[in-house]
């Protein structure tokens, strides 16, 4: 292996998974970013974090970005002697906006960029499989890596995904609470089986969500209805459930973002609607580029969008 000299930088977007009925399958990339850079050094591992998670996240080998880098380096055939990692985080931690997936994708992409020929040796399909294996499911890592609106699934060989371009009229608003949530707790609230009627309902709504997001946003209210996971999780995050129900009561297509507790709404939100003091709302454009790697400025992407699975 030959490592490149100097830093490599990656910009990774926030994501919202499930989007209502698409449990563990559908995701959306949002224009809120973590910027992470890394450089091969002679010895040791040093991590500096500013922004979200500063003073909380580890500054050593146990940092999730570093763990993902190590896994990717193993896949590429070897480890560097030392690493320096600098992260500027803007994605809220433990809010259902894909902060862990962003860290994993950042680590995989940085490792690819730090090895000469790494992007060819570990191509985008392999990078997705590795990121999904590290995360445990592909619904967040797919939009983080590919951008846009993604449909992800898992085959015996690993995760796969396609990215679709959302319709111009899709305007997401994210409501972020002050309190945090844990994906493990939210998953623990789900029953081992669901009624066949509810599964059939969700299959239809998830299918409807594809044209709703890509060509006809007027279908979004019907397409974002869910019977598979949100109601089961409501008791564990009552404020989230109340906000989703309140928005839908005034005609806004709203869903739990990922495992929560944030809420994703496809606006506009009516004037005068008050989510409450605990919520901060952000209007975030959809990111269509996905993770962007560069050895200079952060605007240049070193990805083949066709190989990555992008569809128009």
VOPAGU-2260 file (C-alpha; in pm, 1 decimal, decimal comma):
REM VOPAGU-2260
SITE   aa  ch    i         X         Y         Z
SITE  UNK   A    0       0,0       0,0       0,0
SITE  UNK   A    1     103,9     355,2     -71,5
SITE  UNK   A    2     -45,7     630,7     140,4
SITE  UNK   A    3     -93,9     980,2       2,3
SITE  UNK   A    4      89,0    1273,2     158,7
SITE  UNK   A    5    -107,2    1553,0     318,0
SITE  UNK   A    6    -466,2    1559,9     443,5
SITE  UNK   A    7    -773,5    1415,8     277,3
SITE  UNK   A    8   -1108,3    1576,7     352,5
SITE  UNK   A    9   -1464,2    1450,3     336,3
SITE  UNK   A   10   -1797,1    1627,6     374,2
SITE  UNK   A   11   -2083,0    1397,7     477,2
SITE  UNK   A   12   -2453,0    1492,6     492,8
SITE  UNK   A   13   -2710,4    1433,3     761,2
SITE  UNK   A   14   -2975,8    1180,0     674,3
SITE  UNK   A   15   -3330,4    1087,3     764,3
SITE  UNK   A   16   -3424,8     720,5     741,3
SITE  UNK   A   17   -3754,2     532,0     714,0
SITE  UNK   A   18   -3949,3     839,5     591,9
SITE  UNK   A   19   -4260,1     689,0     747,6
SITE  UNK   A   20   -4341,8     354,0     585,3
SITE  UNK   A   21   -3996,1     262,5     447,7
SITE  UNK   A   22   -3859,9     101,6     763,0
SITE  UNK   A   23   -3488,0      15,7     731,0
SITE  UNK   A   24   -3506,4      74,2     353,8
SITE  UNK   A   25   -3571,8     436,6     254,8
SITE  UNK   A   26   -3355,7     739,2     331,9
SITE  UNK   A   27   -3297,9    1100,2     238,2
SITE  UNK   A   28   -2977,7    1306,2     245,7
SITE  UNK   A   29   -3007,9    1655,3     396,6
SITE  UNK   A   30   -2788,8    1962,0     347,9
SITE  UNK   A   31   -2638,8    1967,6     695,6
SITE  UNK   A   32   -2279,9    1849,1     707,2
SITE  UNK   A   33   -1994,4    1715,4     913,3
SITE  UNK   A   34   -1650,9    1802,7     771,6
SITE  UNK   A   35   -1377,3    1554,0     859,3
SITE  UNK   A   36   -1013,1    1550,0     754,6
SITE  UNK   A   37    -744,1    1290,4     815,3
SITE  UNK   A   38    -373,2    1254,2     752,1
SITE  UNK   A   39    -134,3     962,6     782,1
SITE  UNK   A   40     135,7    1028,5    1042,5
SITE  UNK   A   41     435,9     843,2    1178,5
SITE  UNK   A   42     280,2     712,4    1497,4
SITE  UNK   A   43     -22,1     723,6    1729,6
SITE  UNK   A   44    -379,6     833,9    1675,5
SITE  UNK   A   45    -503,6    1184,0    1753,6
SITE  UNK   A   46    -862,1    1304,1    1711,2
SITE  UNK   A   47    -984,8    1661,8    1749,3
SITE  UNK   A   48   -1360,3    1733,6    1750,4
SITE  UNK   A   49   -1531,0    2071,6    1738,1
SITE  UNK   A   50   -1901,1    2150,5    1717,1
SITE  UNK   A   51   -2152,4    1876,7    1797,9
SITE  UNK   A   52   -2007,1    1619,4    2035,0
SITE  UNK   A   53   -1703,1    1826,3    2132,1
SITE  UNK   A   54   -1586,0    1720,9    2476,5
SITE  UNK   A   55   -1806,3    1410,0    2463,5
SITE  UNK   A   56   -1679,5    1202,5    2174,1
SITE  UNK   A   57   -1356,1    1006,0    2224,1
SITE  UNK   A   58   -1027,9    1146,4    2097,8
SITE  UNK   A   59    -855,2     813,7    2031,7
SITE  UNK   A   60    -890,1     483,9    1845,7
SITE  UNK   A   61   -1239,0     431,9    1984,7
SITE  UNK   A   62   -1380,0     726,7    1788,1
SITE  UNK   A   63   -1629,3     591,9    1533,2
SITE  UNK   A   64   -1458,4     766,2    1240,0
SITE  UNK   A   65   -1129,5     597,2    1329,9
SITE  UNK   A   66   -1294,1     258,1    1376,8
SITE  UNK   A   67   -1450,6     288,2    1031,6
SITE  UNK   A   68   -1116,4     395,9     886,2
SITE  UNK   A   69    -946,1      93,5    1040,8
SITE  UNK   A   70   -1207,3    -140,7     893,5
SITE  UNK   A   71   -1163,8      17,0     550,5
SITE  UNK   A   72    -783,8       2,2     574,7
SITE  UNK   A   73    -813,5    -368,8     656,0
SITE  UNK   A   74   -1026,3    -414,0     344,5
SITE  UNK   A   75    -761,8    -228,0     145,8
SITE  UNK   A   76    -481,8    -446,1     275,7
SITE  UNK   A   77    -296,1    -268,0     556,1
SITE  UNK   A   78    -284,3      -3,6     827,5
SITE  UNK   A   79     -93,4     325,7     845,6
SITE  UNK   A   80     151,9     379,2    1128,8
SITE  UNK   A   81     -38,9     675,5    1267,7
SITE  UNK   A   82    -339,4     897,8    1204,9
SITE  UNK   A   83    -451,4    1250,7    1278,2
SITE  UNK   A   84    -825,4    1314,9    1242,9
SITE  UNK   A   85   -1003,3    1650,1    1270,5
SITE  UNK   A   86   -1383,0    1667,4    1276,0
SITE  UNK   A   87   -1606,0    1973,6    1251,8
SITE  UNK   A   88   -1948,5    1834,9    1341,2
SITE  UNK   A   89   -2282,2    2000,9    1268,0
SITE  UNK   A   90   -2512,1    1698,0    1263,6
SITE  UNK   A   91   -2682,6    1668,3    1604,2
SITE  UNK   A   92   -2582,6    1358,8    1800,0
SITE  UNK   A   93   -2842,3    1092,6    1887,9
SITE  UNK   A   94   -3133,3    1280,3    1730,5
SITE  UNK   A   95   -3230,7    1051,3    1441,7
SITE  UNK   A   96   -3036,5    1246,2    1178,1
SITE  UNK   A   97   -2770,8     990,6    1095,8
SITE  UNK   A   98   -2474,5    1115,5    1297,7
SITE  UNK   A   99   -2332,4     764,4    1340,9
SITE  UNK   A  100   -2379,1     682,7     973,2
SITE  UNK   A  101   -2206,4    1008,9     882,1
SITE  UNK   A  102   -1909,3     912,1    1099,4
SITE  UNK   A  103   -1891,9     565,5     944,5
SITE  UNK   A  104   -1917,1     691,2     586,9
SITE  UNK   A  105   -1660,3     961,4     662,2
SITE  UNK   A  106   -1417,8     700,5     794,7
SITE  UNK   A  107   -1461,6     467,5     498,8
SITE  UNK   A  108   -1422,9     751,3     249,8
SITE  UNK   A  109   -1117,1     894,7     424,9
SITE  UNK   A  110    -943,3     558,0     420,1
SITE  UNK   A  111   -1018,0     519,7      48,7
SITE  UNK   A  112    -880,3     866,5     -14,8
SITE  UNK   A  113    -564,2     814,0     189,2
SITE  UNK   A  114    -457,7     508,4     -11,2
SITE  UNK   A  115    -328,8     552,1    -364,3
SITE  UNK   A  116    -588,3     386,2    -585,3
SITE  UNK   A  117    -809,9     322,2    -284,4
SITE  UNK   A  118   -1131,8     436,4    -453,2
SITE  UNK   A  119   -1077,0     184,3    -731,2
SITE  UNK   A  120    -966,1     -97,2    -503,1
SITE  UNK   A  121   -1262,0     -43,8    -267,6
SITE  UNK   A  122   -1526,7      80,3    -509,9
SITE  UNK   A  123   -1853,1     253,1    -417,1
SITE  UNK   A  124   -2047,9     -72,1    -404,1
SITE  UNK   A  125   -1792,2    -222,8    -166,0
SITE  UNK   A  126   -1783,0      97,8      38,7
SITE  UNK   A  127   -2160,2      79,3      83,2
SITE  UNK   A  128   -2142,7    -284,8     189,0
SITE  UNK   A  129   -1873,8    -209,2     444,3
SITE  UNK   A  130   -2051,5      98,2     583,2
SITE  UNK   A  131   -2380,3     -93,1     616,2
SITE  UNK   A  132   -2201,7    -381,1     789,7
SITE  UNK   A  133   -2048,4    -139,8    1040,3
SITE  UNK   A  134   -2379,3      40,7    1099,6
SITE  UNK   A  135   -2593,7    -272,6    1105,9
SITE  UNK   A  136   -2840,7    -160,5     838,5
SITE  UNK   A  137   -2814,9      45,0     516,0
SITE  UNK   A  138   -3098,9     296,6     541,1
SITE  UNK   A  139   -2882,1     587,9     666,5
SITE  UNK   A  140   -2543,4     503,5     517,4
SITE  UNK   A  141   -2691,3     477,6     166,4
SITE  UNK   A  142   -2814,5     840,1     140,3
SITE  UNK   A  143   -2505,7     962,5     325,3
SITE  UNK   A  144   -2279,8     798,6      68,4
SITE  UNK   A  145   -2489,8     848,3    -245,1
SITE  UNK   A  146   -2703,3    1155,6    -174,3
SITE  UNK   A  147   -3063,9    1212,3    -278,6
SITE  UNK   A  148   -3351,9     978,8    -199,1
SITE  UNK   A  149   -3226,4     624,0    -161,1
SITE  UNK   A  150   -3378,6     278,9    -161,8
SITE  UNK   A  151   -3154,7      27,1      11,5
SITE  UNK   A  152   -3179,7    -346,9      54,1
SITE  UNK   A  153   -2960,4    -633,6     167,1
SITE  UNK   A  154   -2864,1    -940,7     -33,3
SITE  UNK   A  155   -2654,0   -1238,2      78,0
SITE  UNK   A  156   -2348,5   -1051,9     -50,7
SITE  UNK   A  157   -2433,1    -737,8     147,9
SITE  UNK   A  158   -2611,7    -405,4     115,1
SITE  UNK   A  159   -2710,0    -246,4    -213,5
SITE  UNK   A  160   -2883,2      81,4    -291,9
SITE  UNK   A  161   -2999,9     312,5    -565,1
SITE  UNK   A  162   -3032,9     689,7    -541,5
SITE  UNK   A  163   -3319,3     879,9    -701,6
SITE  UNK   A  164   -3337,8    1252,9    -763,6
SITE  UNK   A  165   -3617,4    1414,7    -557,5
SITE  UNK   A  166   -3872,5    1639,8    -723,9
SITE  UNK   A  167   -3793,1    2013,9    -707,1
SITE  UNK   A  168   -4102,4    2082,0    -496,7
SITE  UNK   A  169   -3991,9    1864,6    -203,1
SITE  UNK   A  170   -3896,2    2098,1      82,3
SITE  UNK   A  171   -3803,4    1920,5     408,1
SITE  UNK   A  172   -3822,9    2082,0     749,5
SITE  UNK   A  173   -3652,3    1910,7    1042,5
SITE  UNK   A  174   -3769,4    1962,1    1400,4
SITE  UNK   A  175   -3484,9    1883,7    1640,3
SITE  UNK   A  176   -3552,7    1849,7    2013,8
SITE  UNK   A  177   -3320,1    1938,6    2297,4
SITE  UNK   A  178   -3336,6    1582,2    2431,3
SITE  UNK   A  179   -3157,5    1284,6    2278,7
SITE  UNK   A  180   -3267,6     935,1    2191,9
SITE  UNK   A  181   -3102,2     598,9    2140,9
SITE  UNK   A  182   -3163,4     380,8    1836,9
SITE  UNK   A  183   -3121,5      68,4    2050,8
SITE  UNK   A  184   -3403,0     180,1    2281,8
SITE  UNK   A  185   -3631,2     266,2    1989,8
SITE  UNK   A  186   -3567,3     -71,6    1826,5
SITE  UNK   A  187   -3635,0    -252,4    2152,4
SITE  UNK   A  188   -3990,0    -111,0    2147,2
SITE  UNK   A  189   -4075,4    -292,4    1823,6
SITE  UNK   A  190   -4267,3    -622,3    1841,0
SITE  UNK   A  191   -4122,6    -935,5    1677,8
SITE  UNK   A  192   -4426,9    -965,3    1446,7
SITE  UNK   A  193   -4688,7    -730,5    1304,4
SITE  UNK   A  194   -5036,7    -795,4    1161,3
SITE  UNK   A  195   -5041,8    -890,9     794,7
SITE  UNK   A  196   -5279,2    -602,1     723,7
SITE  UNK   A  197   -5029,4    -351,8     864,0
SITE  UNK   A  198   -4745,7    -500,7     657,9
SITE  UNK   A  199   -4958,7    -477,8     344,4
SITE  UNK   A  200   -5053,2    -118,2     429,4
SITE  UNK   A  201   -4687,8     -20,2     462,6
SITE  UNK   A  202   -4585,0    -198,1     144,4
SITE  UNK   A  203   -4835,9       9,7     -49,8
SITE  UNK   A  204   -4739,1     336,7     116,0
SITE  UNK   A  205   -4365,3     273,9      72,4
SITE  UNK   A  206   -4421,9     207,9    -297,6
SITE  UNK   A  207   -4632,0     524,7    -322,5
SITE  UNK   A  208   -4352,0     723,8    -159,0
SITE  UNK   A  209   -4127,7     671,7    -463,9
SITE  UNK   A  210   -4342,5     874,9    -708,4
SITE  UNK   A  211   -4441,5    1110,8    -426,6
SITE  UNK   A  212   -4078,6    1211,3    -365,8
SITE  UNK   A  213   -3956,9    1200,0    -725,7
SITE  UNK   A  214   -4243,7    1333,9    -936,8
SITE  UNK   A  215   -4566,1    1419,4    -751,0
SITE  UNK   A  216   -4522,9    1571,9    -403,1
SITE  UNK   A  217   -4900,5    1607,3    -371,7
SITE  UNK   A  218   -4899,8    1237,1    -279,0
SITE  UNK   A  219   -4667,1    1284,7      18,1
SITE  UNK   A  220   -4933,3    1299,3     288,4
SITE  UNK   A  221   -5078,7     961,5     195,9
SITE  UNK   A  222   -4737,1     816,9     115,1
SITE  UNK   A  223   -4584,9     896,7     456,2
SITE  UNK   A  224   -4845,3     709,2     662,1
SITE  UNK   A  225   -4702,0     426,1     870,5
SITE  UNK   A  226   -4829,3     132,6    1076,0
SITE  UNK   A  227   -4505,7     -60,8    1113,7
SITE  UNK   A  228   -4294,7     120,5    1371,8
SITE  UNK   A  229   -4395,9     473,8    1473,7
SITE  UNK   A  230   -4695,0     386,7    1691,7
SITE  UNK   A  231   -4495,0     121,3    1877,8
SITE  UNK   A  232   -4227,8     378,2    1960,4
SITE  UNK   A  233   -4468,3     655,5    2059,1
SITE  UNK   A  234   -4477,9     573,2    2432,5
SITE  UNK   A  235   -4099,8     608,8    2453,9
SITE  UNK   A  236   -4097,1     953,7    2292,1
SITE  UNK   A  237   -4437,8    1112,2    2352,1
SITE  UNK   A  238   -4329,4    1462,6    2247,0
SITE  UNK   A  239   -4215,7    1329,6    1909,7
SITE  UNK   A  240   -4540,4    1140,5    1858,1
SITE  UNK   A  241   -4742,4    1449,1    1957,2
SITE  UNK   A  242   -4554,7    1668,2    1710,6
SITE  UNK   A  243   -4596,4    1419,8    1425,0
SITE  UNK   A  244   -4968,9    1391,9    1501,5
SITE  UNK   A  245   -5003,6    1769,8    1537,0
SITE  UNK   A  246   -4840,5    1836,4    1202,0
SITE  UNK   A  247   -5043,5    1570,0    1025,3
SITE  UNK   A  248   -5361,0    1709,7    1183,0
SITE  UNK   A  249   -5302,3    2034,5     990,6
SITE  UNK   A  250   -5221,4    1853,0     667,1
SITE  UNK   A  251   -4842,3    1842,8     682,9
SITE  UNK   A  252   -4676,7    1513,4     578,7
SITE  UNK   A  253   -4468,9    1445,1     890,6
SITE  UNK   A  254   -4279,6    1140,4    1014,6
SITE  UNK   A  255   -4036,0    1038,1    1284,5
SITE  UNK   A  256   -3684,1    1095,1    1151,4
SITE  UNK   A  257   -3507,7     760,3    1172,0
SITE  UNK   A  258   -3543,3     621,5    1523,0
SITE  UNK   A  259   -3621,6     972,8    1652,5
SITE  UNK   A  260   -3658,7    1186,3    1842,7
SITE  UNK   A  261   -3635,4    1441,5    1556,9
SITE  UNK   A  262   -3930,1    1490,2    1322,9
SITE  UNK   A  263   -3911,8    1530,4     945,5
SITE  UNK   A  264   -4186,8    1728,3     772,4
SITE  UNK   A  265   -4240,0    1797,0     406,7
SITE  UNK   A  266   -4358,6    2159,7     424,4
SITE  UNK   A  267   -4478,9    2415,2     413,8
SITE  UNK   A  268   -4568,7    2428,9     780,6
SITE  UNK   A  269   -4866,8    2662,7     834,7
SITE  UNK   A  270   -4794,4    3006,0     978,0
SITE  UNK   A  271   -4857,4    3013,9    1348,0
SITE  UNK   A  272   -4796,7    2643,6    1404,1
SITE  UNK   A  273   -4614,7    2616,7    1737,4
SITE  UNK   A  274   -4414,6    2297,0    1794,2
SITE  UNK   A  275   -4323,4    2403,2    2148,0
SITE  UNK   A  276   -4018,6    2541,8    2322,7
SITE  UNK   A  277   -3819,2    2215,8    2314,1
SITE  UNK   A  278   -3801,8    2209,5    1932,9
SITE  UNK   A  279   -3574,4    2390,5    1690,1
SITE  UNK   A  280   -3683,8    2382,9    1326,5
SITE  UNK   A  281   -3449,6    2389,3    1027,9
SITE  UNK   A  282   -3543,5    2406,3     663,6
SITE  UNK   A  283   -3284,1    2186,8     495,5
SITE  UNK   A  284   -3251,2    2136,9     120,3
SITE  UNK   A  285   -3200,9    1781,2       0,3
SITE  UNK   A  286   -2837,2    1696,8     -61,5
SITE  UNK   A  287   -2796,4    1524,8    -398,7
SITE  UNK   A  288   -2417,1    1481,1    -398,7
SITE  UNK   A  289   -2362,8    1253,5     -98,4
SITE  UNK   A  290   -2021,6    1215,3      63,0
SITE  UNK   A  291   -1764,4    1435,3    -109,2
SITE  UNK   A  292   -1394,2    1360,0     -81,9
SITE  UNK   A  293   -1115,1    1596,6    -175,8
SITE  UNK   A  294    -748,2    1662,9    -117,2
SITE  UNK   A  295    -804,4    2036,0    -153,0
SITE  UNK   A  296   -1130,6    2224,9    -113,2
SITE  UNK   A  297   -1444,4    2038,9     -13,0
SITE  UNK   A  298   -1636,3    2112,8    -331,0
SITE  UNK   A  299   -1485,2    1846,2    -555,3
SITE  UNK   A  300   -1631,2    1494,9    -558,6
SITE  UNK   A  301   -1412,2    1195,3    -631,5
SITE  UNK   A  302   -1700,8     959,6    -705,6
SITE  UNK   A  303   -1847,4     823,5   -1023,8
SITE  UNK   A  304   -2221,7     896,0    -980,0
SITE  UNK   A  305   -2314,1     624,2   -1228,9
SITE  UNK   A  306   -2112,7     361,6   -1041,4
SITE  UNK   A  307   -2267,1     487,6    -720,0
SITE  UNK   A  308   -2613,3     396,5    -845,6
SITE  UNK   A  309   -2761,2     740,7    -908,9
SITE  UNK   A  310   -3086,3     755,8   -1106,9
SITE  UNK   A  311   -3254,5    1061,3   -1253,8
